[in-house]
Amino acid sequence: MRALRTVVGPEQVLFGTDYFYRTAVETVRGLETCGAFSGAELDAIARGNAARLFGLQERAAGAPTTQRTRTVFASLPTVGNGM
């Protein structure tokens, strides 16, 4: 992830996984623990960048973005390898 940061800024990174050896939860844990991104940058990677790219509006009400992001990440399935 640190190498990715040297090539592009976090505003150009979207969350996604198609690497079948890791679950989405494992991918999220890796992003959170790699130390390459701040909390605000993780929020952007999780949803903000995609919302901006696709012209979607963020929800104004509710918990702070970081809490919403953690809730979204926590709801990802943990069983199997995604296949």
Number of C-alpha atoms within 10 A of each C-alpha: 12 10 8 11 14 9 8 10 10 20 15 12 18 17 17 11 14 11 11 11 11 15 20 23 17 13 15 21 12 12 17 14 9 11 11 15 17 11 13 13 17 25 19 23 22 24 19 23 21 17 15 13 11 9 9 12 9 11 9 8 7 8 11 9 21 16 12 16 20 14 12 12 16 13 10 12 12 13 9 10 13 14 7
